[in-house]
């Protein structure tokens, strides 16, 4: 199995997919993978459930239009069993709640993100656990 397939089969392993696939292409592959197991994941039915026209969702999946709004991306994430923050990042967007947090201390968060850029994933996960658990 290649890493591209890995990202599709394991929706929470988006790290690989973000670097290899466009937003629309990822949405289409994920929806079609789900459709193999359940017919309710047709383009028309998914479009209806997230509140867009099928033609618009088709254009998103073919990368003919820019990714939709945060609300529509969140609806897609819920519908497809994906992490909304990962899909927002793939779309080149940041969640509005994270944006608000960053706006309160922009220099500090910019520095933190730049420092984290070169750290291995296990080190970042350790920092996240320490902050979450209050072990610092």
Secondary structure, DSSP 8 states (H G I E B T S, - for coil): --HHHHHHHSTT-HHHHHHHS-HHHHHHHHHHHHHHH-GGGSHHHHHHHHTS-HHHHHHHHTTSS----HHHHHHHHHHHT--HHHHHHHTT---HHHHHHHHHTHHHHHHHHHHHTTS-HHHHHHHHHHHHHT--
